[in-house]
Amino acid sequence: MMFNRGISIAVLMATVTIVGNYKAEAADKKNPPAATATKKATLPDPVAKVNSVAIPASDLQKALNAFNKSPSAAQVPPGKEKEVQLFLLNQMLGAELMYQVSNKTVVKDQSKKVDDAFGKIKSRFKTDDEFKKGLQEQGLTEKDLLELIRRNVIIENYIEQEILPKQQVTDTEAKDFYDKNPETFTQPEQIRASHILITVDAKATDADKKKAKEKAESLLKQLKSGADFAKLAQENSGCPSSKQGGDLGYFGKGQMVKPFEDAAIALKPGELSAVVETQFGYHIIKLIEKKPASKIAFADVKLKIIDNIKRKKVSEAINATLEDARKKAKIEIFLK
């Protein structure tokens, strides 16, 4: 089973996430306080120690800088900056603990894995100058990034060697999950429809709207007289679906704007709607097919269920490893 182990440069810079999709949050399992960007404040140095290993104030500041550039920063209410600092510090403590646990396991081809990961990150930038600028904005050097990647590789290796092999999922577990969560595996009613859209600009005048509606009504008359729907859609529709003769494919409730959805659902296969107005303009809808709600067969989702259960077990095992390490560790926090 392959697990997504993509390392984002933002995550590495913040040193908040341990490995790709496997977030070790034993230090604090709550979400960061919803909240404005945290203000730069004087931090004690070091901000903490884990088994005598210092967590420098500069590392926490880098994590804060990365957080401040994330969408979450805009949600931080005034006065909650300290909570953000403590949350990020707890994540860093968890990362350090996980690294200390993982560092006891030998990594095969460690240098190659570090170089490969470094290359992948660097390849996301168009030029070397852009890459260096990205590092500089986060207060990092290439050496810093290589060290972060090295630690990440060591933790990944530990998870793959010591945790993944122990997390097995049986067919019985997968079937039990399937049976206990029927709503998850129910395909809601879907319809397939085509449409012709006479677009109307948001700043259109009443005269422009009238002209567009009259064109739609004229096309509707042609359709009722036997004109080919797909041909008229290709020649007149302002929607990209015109290339497919207006065919929108299958969709369910909530996927289209309500006036369009209501009109489409009310039709029988083969029927045409009246001219329907939405914020996009004027539509003529033709219902092609209706698919009633149905249950997805277990065989079709078995592998996905097994994968999801295994991911959950891996996450729980990482948290358990961290909780055990925390109980045995000497942790000193100087950030108050």
N, C-alpha and C positions, 0 to 999 in steps of 0.2 A: 504494500500500500504506500502510495506516495503522499507526502504531506507538504503543503505549501510552506516553504521556508524562506520566502523572499525577505530580504533585509532592506527596509527603507532607510535612506540616509537620515531622514528626520528622526526616526526611531533610534538609530545608532547615536545620533548627536545628543539626543535627550537622555540616552541610557535608561529609558523607562521600560521598554519591552525587552524580554529576554530572547525569545525566538519566534519569528514569524507569527503564526497564529496561536502559539502557546504562551499565553501571558501568565507570568507567575505573580499573583497578587496576594500572596499569603500575608504580606506585611499589612495590607489594608485592602479588604475586598470591596469596599464601597467605591462608587464612582466618584471622580473628582468633583468637588463642589461646583454646582452650576454657577457660572459666574462672569467684569472688566479685566483687562490684562493686568497681571501682577506687576507691581512696581518694584524696581530694583532697590534692594535694601542691603544694608551691611550685614554680612553673614559671619558667624564665628568660623574660624578655620583651625582644625577641620570641623565639619558640621556633625560628624558622627564617626564612630569606630565600630568595626565588626571583627571580633576576635583579633584585636590590636591593629587591624588594617584600617587606615584612615580614609574617610570619604572627604576629599578636599572641597572647600567652599566653591572653588572654580568649577567643579563638576556639577554641583547643584545649580550654579548660576547658568551653566550651559543648558541644563534641562529646563530651567525657568525661561531662558531666552527662546528655546524651541517651543515651549508651551505658549508663550506670549504671541507666537506667530500662527498658532493653531486656531480654528474656529471656536474652540471651547473657551479661549481667553475672553472673548467678547461677552460671555455669559457670567463671568465672575462678578458678583455684586461687591460694591465698596466695603472694605473692612474684612474681606475673606481671603486676602492675599496670603496670610500666614497659614491658613488651612491648605492652600495650594502648595506652599512650600513643604509642609509636613507630608502631604500626600505624595509629592514627587520624591521626597527623601525616603519615605517608606518603600516606594518602588525601587529606589536605588539600593536600599538595604537588602531587599529581596533578591535583586540581581547579584549583589556581591555574595550573598549567602549561596545562591545557586552556583555561582562561579566557583566558590571554595569547595562545594560538594563535588562539582563536575571535574575539577582540576586533578582529581585523583585517578581519573580514567585516561588511559593512553589514547591519543588521537593519531590515527594512521594518515599519513600524507597531510599533516597539518599545514605546512607551509603552502602547499599547492592549493588547499581549500581556502586559505586566507587570500592568496593571490587571486584566485578565481572570483571570490566574492567581491574583492576590491575592484577587479576589472568590470564586473557587472554594474556596480554602483557608478563607476566612472563613465561607463558607456551610456548612461542616462543623460549625460551632459553633451551638448553639441561640440564643445571645444574644451581644451585643457584649461583655458583661462576661465571659462564658466564654471568648471569644476573647482578650481582654486578659489574663485569668488564665493561659491556656495559654502566651501569649508570656512573661509574667512568670516562670512556672515554669522557662522555659528561658533566662531572662536576656536576652530580646530585646525590642526595641521594634518598633513598626510600621515604622519607618524601616529597622531592621536587616533585617526580613523582606523589605521591598521591594527592598533591595540584593541579598539572596540570590536573590530571584526574577529580578531584572534580569540577574545573572550567568548564571543558569540559562537564561534566554531567549536570551542571546547564544551560549551553548554549543549549545543546541538548534538554533539557526539555522545555526551552522557545520556541525553534523552533517547537517542536512537539505540544505544547499547544497553542501557540499564532500565529504561522505562517502557519504551515501545514494545519490546518482545513479551512483556508480562501482561499487556493489556489485550487479551483475546476476547472476541465476541462470537458467541455461538449462534447458529441459525435459530435456536429456540428463543434466545434473547431478542433477536431481531423480530421474530414473529410475534412475540409477546408485546413488544413496543408497537408494532403495526396494529394489533388487535385492540390495544388500549388507547390508541389515538386515531380513531376513525375519521375525525374531522380533518386531520392533517392530510389524509390520503383520499379525500373526496374531490373530484374534479367538478367544479360548479358548472351550471348551465352556460353554454357558450353559443354564440351565433356568428355566422359568417355573412358579411354584407359587402356590397359595393356602393359607391356613391359618386355623385358628380358635385363638385363644389364650385360655385361661382363666388370667388373671394371678394371681400369688402374690406378696404383699408380702415383701420381704427379711426382715422381722421376724415373718413368719407362724409360727404354732405348728404342731406336727405335726398337730393336729386340723384346722386351716385347710387345710393342704396336702392332707390326705386328702379333705376335702370338695371341693376344687378338682379333684383327680384323678378323683374319682367323677363329677363333673359332665362332665369331658372324656370319660370312658368312656361315659357315658350319651349324649352327643352323637354319639360314634362309632357307637354301636349304631343311632341314628336314621339316620345317613348310610348305613350298610350296608343299612338297610331301605328306602332310596330317598328319604330327605329331601333337600331342596334345599340344597346346600353354601353357596351365596351367601346364602340367606335365614338359615340358622343362624349364619353368620359375622356378618351384620349385627345379629342379635339378641343374640349371646352373646360375640363376640370382644372382648377388651380391647385389641386392636391398632388403630392408626389405619387400617390397611388394611381394617377392617370396613366402611368406607364404600364400598369397591370390592368388597364381597362376599368379602373376605379376599385378594384378588389382590395379590401382592407384585411382579408384573412379572418381568423377567428378572434373573438374578444368576448370578455365577460362583463358583468356589471362593474361599474366604477372605472372602466378603462377609457370611456369616451365622455365628452361633456354631456350633461344630463338631457338637454333637449334632443340631442342626436340619439342618445341611448334609449330614451323613452319611445321615440318614434320607431327606431329599429326593432326593439323588442315587441312592439305592438303588431308588427307585420307577420304575415304568414310567408313561407318560402315561395318565392316567385313574385310577391307583391311589391308594388312601388308605393313609396310614401308621398304625401303632399310635399310641397316645398317647406323645408324646415330651416328656421333661422337660428344661428348660433353666433358667437362672437367672431367666428371665422368668415361668416358670410351665409350663403343660401345653399342648402343641400337637397339633392334628390337621392333617396336611399332605396336600394333594391335588396331585399333579404334573399340570400342564397340558400342558407341551411341553418337549422337549429340542432344543437347537440344537448340532450338532456343531461342533468347532473349524473355523474357516475363515479363509482369507486375504482381507484387505481389498483390493479392487481399487485399482490405482494411480490410476485416474481419480478415485476418491473421496477420496484423500489428497494428490493432486498439489499443490494450492494450499497446503495446510498444510506440506508438505515444503519448498516454495519459500520460504514465509515463514520457517520455522525456519532454513534455510540462509542466507537473507539476514540474519537477526538475528545469526547467528554471524559472518558476514563483517563486519557493521557493528561488532560488538564487537571483532573482531580488528583492524579498521582503526583504531578509536579507540585501542586499546593500542599499535599501531604508531606512531600519531601522537604519543602521549605518550612512547614510548621515544625517538623521534627528537628530540622537544623536550627531553627530559631530558639527552640527550647534548650538546645545544648550550647548555643553560642553566647558569648559575652558581647552584648551590644550596648554601646554608650552613645547617647544622643545629646549633642550640645546645642542644637537649635531649639530655642524656646519660643 
